[in-house]
Amino acid sequence: MCCHILLLTFLTVYPKPVASTDHLPFSRLPTARLQPGICLLSYRISTHSDECQKFFDQGLGYYYSYAWHEAARSFETATKHDPQSAMAWWGLSRALKQWGSRANRANDALKKAYELRQQASYPEKQLIEALAMERGIAKDANPTDANARKLAAIKILDDLIMLHSDDEEAWMLRGILASDGAFFGGKPAGAPYYLAVTKLNPLHPGANHELLHQYETSKRPALGWVYSEKFIESSPGIPHSWHMQGHLATRLGRWENASLGSLKSIKLQRELNQSNKLQSKDDHQWSHHLETCLEILTHQGRFREAREVYDEMLALKMNTPDAFGRFLFASQDTEGLQKFITETRTRNKTTANYFAALAQLQQGNASKAKPDMDALEEALKTKKDDKKLQSKVWEISGLAQCKTGMVEQGLSLLKKAADASKNDYQQHAWGHGAYYMEVWGMAALAAGKDIDAEEAFLEAIAHDPGSFRGPLGLQILCERLGRIDEAKQYQAMAEKAWQHAEVRVFNEAVTQVRQLKSATLSTSAGK
């Protein structure tokens, strides 16, 4: 009889995990599978189930890599192994809150965690109390004053940190609150808390990820490099850690690291999505990772590899117009570009106008480019604060003026675009820090304005050590001026920048620049 009672108790406490084909009610995804080694992070929670602990840790690793969907299903699978684990529900609530299409269920999961909090340890209870306070679920939360709730949540966490200064998750949640709940680096106010976490655990993926973003947007982005390395070390099996180093590398002009990280990220993502039978629509990171990889390969002149990524994105029905247009323009796929322009006119008219005008100007058809130029200028009237559009208008107008005999005025506009891009994070963060300098330089070279051309190209290699057209332009300029030793040095720089490009592609690019005349300008498309 005693044995039967023990067996019944065992079955009650340790429910049988659901089959892997079942869909979970909150995430609406199949149950998660354990993926050993994808992330080193572990945070011990109150649970009798080893499987619950493992899935919780896996969810936490995914959460700090912004893979909200995988985090949610890992946390929810943890609840299936131990429905009484308050922290598993706490984790699920956090993941759902960030996952836009499932955010409406976040508070349902948090309410479950709040109900079960008395079964948790003191630190866990306080973590749950703080989150419940911030969201207005705690019993004594102010129902109408969000700032009062935030301050109350901060006090709960500050008291917890005072008593348990080694609690990594308390420090992390405190940093997130200091950033007003924002990720992607949040606000500088969160940085001291994330730095504190790295002292406790140098391989905490969340702290390293947030600090990487903090420095990426700063004036000293190189300070973020160590955090990109630690992020990968902490989460070697999660695609986003590799993507982020590739992401930062474009900001720093470290193009070998950029391509290695980006290619690794999409390789891992393909494998995980196939293994998890995940559709692209359920993975919000997939499009961004592919887009970044497409931009990096385009920058390096690796058009054959870029074509494979482009075709994959088309097959998955992804649409990133700027990246698509840049690739098609840079790879001189005239037919593909025209098809893209036609299709894009109905969805994103401004982008279509830009690439249509560039295509005509590349052929020397300033008059045919005019309708699209006029459309861009008209669009700018209603978007006066759109710096990106303003730079495109300066670029198109400047190129057109150079081609119609108004060289000085045209170069002045191109220099204006180049100067505006020097401290533009959006321009540099995606590896286009030298783009407008290159355009300015090529226009000056074609017009025989050697001083302007040299200044522009020197600016290009100063702002992007991986610039191809900067050193190539200087090579051709120095050859024309008889500065042969300098020409050889710049030639070596250009060859290094495009070392992975096909020989044919590289030689064609060199030939086009050698043959530059004022009637025909050849550039790659800018962001």
N, C-alpha and C positions, 0 to 999 in steps of 0.2 A: 504493500500500500504506500509506504514511504517513498519507494522508488518511483511509483506512478506520479506522486505529487511533485517530486523533484523534476521528473520529465516534463510534466505539464507546466511547471514554473519556467523551466528552460525554454520551452517552445513559446511561452508568452513573452518572455523578456527578449528573446532573440528571434524576431520574426523572420521567416524565410524571405530572402531578397526576391524582388520581382524579376521576372524573366527579362532578358535584354531586349526583347522585341516590344515590351510594353512601353506606352508613352506616358510620361509623367504629367500630372495634372497642372502644375505651375509652369514649367518650362515648355511643355508640349513637345518634348523631344524624347527619344528612347533613353533608357537608363544609361548612365555613363559606364565606361569600362576603366579599370585602373590602368594607368600608363606610367609604370615605374621609371623614375629618372628624369621626367620632363621638368621637374622643379625641385630644388633642394629644401624649400621652405617647409617647416613643420611647427605647428602651434598646438601644444597639448591641450585637449578639451576634456570635459567630464563626459565620458562615455564608456560603456562596458564592451563596446564593439570595436575590434581592431579595424574592421572594414569601414565603419563610420569615420574613424580617425583618418584613415588613408584617403577616403573620398573628400573629407573636409580639407585636408592639406592640399589635395589636388585642386579643389575648388578655389582655395586661397591663392594658389599659384596662378591659376587662370585669371582670377579676379584682378590681381595686380598687373596683369598683362593686358587688361581691358578686353579679354575674350569673355564678355559677359555671358554669352550663350553656353559656353563650355563650363564656366564657373557655376552658372545656375544649375545645370543638370548634374554636376558633380556634387554640389551641396544638397540638391534634392535627392540624389541617390543616397547620400549619407543619411538623410532622414528616413529612408526606407530601411536601412540597417539598424537604426536606433531612433524611432519616432520620438523618444523622450529627450533627445539631445537638443537642448536649447540653443547651443551654438551653431548647430547645423542649420536650424531655422533662421538664426541671425545672419549667417553667411548667405543663405538663399535670398533673404530679404534685400541684402546689400546688392547682390548680383542683379536681381530683378529690377531694382530701382534704377540701375544704370542702363539696363537693356530696354530701350524705348518701347518696343512692341509688347513687352511683358510688365512694364512698370506698374500697371494697374493692380497687379497681384502682390506687389512688394509689401504693403502694409498688412496684408493677410498673413504672410509668413512671419512678419515681425510680431504680430499679435500672438502667434503661436509661441515664438521665442519668449515673449514677455510672460505668458501664462506658465511657462516651464522654468523660469529663471531661478526659482527657489531651489531647484535641484542642481544648479550649477555652482561652481566655486565662486568665491568673492570677486576676483578679477573679472570672471566671465559675466557675473551678474551685473557688475558696474558697466561693462561694455554694452550689455543689452539695455540697461537703464538709460545710458547716455543716448543711444540711438533712438530709443522709444521716446525720450524726452524731446529730442530735436524734432521728431516727426509728429509730436502731439499725441502719442499713444499712451505714454505714462500717465498714471492715475492723477498726478498732481501737476500735469503739464498745462500751461496757459493756452487755452483754445484759440485765442485770437492774436497773440503777440509772438510772432516767429522769432524775433530777436531775443525776447525774454527766454524762450525755449532754448535757443542756441547758447545763451550765457549760462543757463542752468546745466545744459549738457557739458559745457566746458568745465564747469565747477566739478561735476561728477568725475570727469577724466583727470582733472588736475589733482583731486584728492586721491584717485587711484594711483596716479604716477608717483605721488609723494610716498605712498605706502609700498608700492610695487614698482620701483624705478626701472626694473629690468623687463617690464612687460612691453614687448615690441608692439603688440596690436593697440595698446593704449596710446603709445606715442604716435602710431600711424593715424589712428582715428582723430587724435588731437590735431595733427597736422592738416588733415582733411577739413576739419572744422575751421581751422585758422585760414584756410583757403576758401571758406564759404561753400564747402562741399564740392569744389571744382577739382577735376583731375587734369591731366595733361600739364603737370607742373603747378597748376593752381596759381596762387598768389605767393609773392616772396615771403609773406608772413608764415607760410607753411614750411619753408626751407629749414629753419632751425630744428624743427621736430623730426624731419626726415634725416637730417645730419645726425641727430641723436640716435636714431634707429641704426644708422650705419656703424656707430660706435659699439652698439650692443651686438649687431649682426652685420658684418660687412657685406654679406651676400643676401640681404633682404631684398627681394625683387621689387617690392612696392617702393621702398625708399630710393633705391637706385634708379628706378624708372622715373619717378617724379623729379628727382634731382637732374637727371639727364634732360628732361623737358625744361626745367628751370634755366639751366645754362644754355640750352639750345637757343632760347629766345633772348639771351643776354648779349652784351657787347664782348664777352669773353667766352664764346662757345667751346673753345678747346678745353676749358675746365670741366666740361661734361664728359670728356672721353673716358676717364677712369670709371665713371658710373655706367657707361655703355658696356665696358668690358665686364664689370661686376654683374650687370644685368644678365648678360649672356651666361656667365659662369653660374649664376643662380638658377637660370631657367633654360638650360641647353636644349630642351626638347620642345619649347614653346616658340612658334614662328615669330611672334612679335618682338622677342628679345633681339633676334638677328635683324629684323626689319629696322629696329630703332637705331642700331649702330650704323646701318646703311643710311638711314635717314639723317643722322648727325654728320656722317662722313660727307654728304653732299654739301652741307653747310661749311665744312672745313676744307673742301677741295681734295679730300682723300678718296679718290675715285676707285682705287683698287679695293679698299675696305667697303666702299659703298656697294660695288657690284657683288662682292663675295657675300656680304651680309644679306643683301636683297635677294640674290639667287637662292641662298640657303633658306631664307624665310619662306619663299614660295614653294620650294621643294618639300619642306616640312609640312606646309599647309595642305598641299595636295595629298600627301600621305595621310595626314590626320583626317581630312575631310572624307577621303575615300574609306578609311578604316571606320570612321564614325558614321558613315552614310549620311553626311550632312550636305544639304543643298546650299548653293551659293547664297540664296536669299536669306538663309538663317545665319550666315556668317558675315557680319558687317565689316570685318577687317579684310576680307578676301579681295574686294575691289581695290581698296586703298593700297594693299601690299603689291598687287599686280601693277597698279598705276605707277607706283614709285619705281618699281623694277623697270617698267617701260621707259620712264623718263631717264633713268640712270644709263640703261643700255643705249638709248638714243644719244645721250650726251657723249658717250664713248665711241660712237660710230659703229656700234655692234648691231647693225641693222637686221642681219639675218636672225639673230637671237631675239631682237626686239619684235620682229615679225611674228615669231612663235607666241610671244606673250600677247601681242595685239590680237592675233587670231583666237587665242584662248579666251580673251575678254569678250570678243564678239560672240563666240559660241555660248558664253555664259550670260549673254545679253547685258553686259556691263557697258556703261557709257560715261567716259571721262573725256569730254570734248577737247579741252586744251591739250591734254597729253596725246590724244589721237591725232589731232591736227599737227602738232609739233613733229611727231614721228613721221607722218606721211610727207610733210613738207621737207624735213631734213633728209629723208631717204630718197627724195625726188621721185616718189610714186605719184606721177601726175594723174593717172587714171583714178587711183584710189583717193587722192586728195579731192578731185572734182566730185566724185561720188559722195565723199564725206561732207563737202560743202553743201551739196544739194540736199542731202538728208538733214543736215544740221540747221538749215535755214528755218525750218518749221519748229525746231525745238529750242535753239539757242542762236537767235539771229545775229547778235553781236559777234559771237565767235566765228560764225560763218562769214560775216562781213570782213573780219580781220584776215582770215586765211585766204579769202577770195582776193582781197586787195594785195596781199603779199605775193600770191601766185602771179597776178598780172604784172606787178612791179618787177618780179624776178625775170619775167620775159621782156621787160622794157616797155610794157604797155600802160603808161601812166594814165592815158585817157580812158582806157577800159577799167582801170582801178577806181576811177573817180566816183561812180555811184556808190560803191561800198565804202569809200573814204567819207563821202558825205553822210552816209548812214551812221558811221561811227561817230562823227562829230555831232550829229543830231542826238545820238544816244547819250553822249557826254553831257549835253545840256540838262538832261534830267538826272544825271548821275555825277554831279560835280565833285563829290567826295570820293569817287572811285579812282584811286591812284593807279590801279592796274590798267583801267581803260584809258586814263589820261596818258600813260606812257605809250600805250599802243597807238593812240592818235598821233602823238609826237613822232613816233617811229614811222608810221605810214606816211604822214605828211612830209617828214624830213626826207624820206627816200624819194617820194614823188617830186619834191622840189629839186633834189640833186639830179634827177633824170630829165628835168625840163629846163635846165640851165640856171636854176637859182641855187647854185652850189653853197654859197656862204650861208644863206638862210636855212637851207636844208641841213647842213652840218651843225648849225646852231641848235636846231630842234633835236637832232640826234644826241648832241652833247647834253642837252637839257634832260633827256630821258636817261642817259648814262649817269649823270650827276644825281638824279632823283633815286636811282636804284642803289647807290652806294651804301646807304644805311637802311635799306628796305629788307626787313627780316623775311617777308614772304618771297622776295626775289632770291635771296641767298639760301634760304632753307631748302629750296627744291633744286639747288644746283644751277641756278640761272644767274648767279651773281655777276658774271662777266658778259651776259648776253648783249645788253645795250651798248657796252663798250666795244664789243666785237662788231656790231652793226655799224656803229659810228666809224670805227677804224676801216672797215671794208669800203664804206662809202667814200671816205677820205682818200683811201688808196686808189679807188677807181677814178677819182677826180684829180689825182695828181697832187693832192694836198699832203705832202710828206710829213710835215711837222704835226699836223692834226692826226694823221694816221699813226705815227709813232706814239704820241701821247695816249691815244685811245687804246692801242694794243698793250702798252705798258700798264695802263690801268686794268686791262682785262686780266693779265697774268698776276697782277697784284691782288685782285679780288677773287680770283679762282685759279689756284695753282694747277688745276687740271684742265684749264682752258686749252682747246685745240686751235681755234681760229686766231687767238691772240698771238701765240708764238709763230703760227704759220704766216700770219700777216706780216710779222716782224722779219721773218725769214725772207719773204719775197721783197719787202721794202729794202732790206739790207743788201740783197742781191742787186737790186736796181741801182743802189747808191754805191756799189762797189765795196761794201763793208763785208767781205767774204767770211772772215773769221767769226764775226757776230752772226752772220747768216747760218753758219754751221751749228752754232750753239742753239739758236732758236729752232733749227731743223730738228735737232735731237730732242728738244722739249716737245715739239709737235708730234714726233714719232712716239714718244713715251705716252702722251695723252691719248693717242689712238692706237696703242700697241695691239689691241685686240680686234681692230677693224680689219675687214678683208682688204687684201692688197689692192684689189681693183677699186674699192670704195675710197681708200686712202689716196691712191694716185689720181683718181678723178677729182677729188677735192682740191689737191695741190694744183692740178692743171687749171681748174676753174679760177682759182685765185691768181695764178700767173697771168691769165688772159683777161683779168678784170679791166673793163673800160666803163666809162660813165654811163653807157647805155644799158649795161647788164650787171646787176648786182646779185650775188649769190649768198644768201644767209641761211641760217637755221632759224626756225620759228621760235619766238620768245614766249615766256609765260604771261 
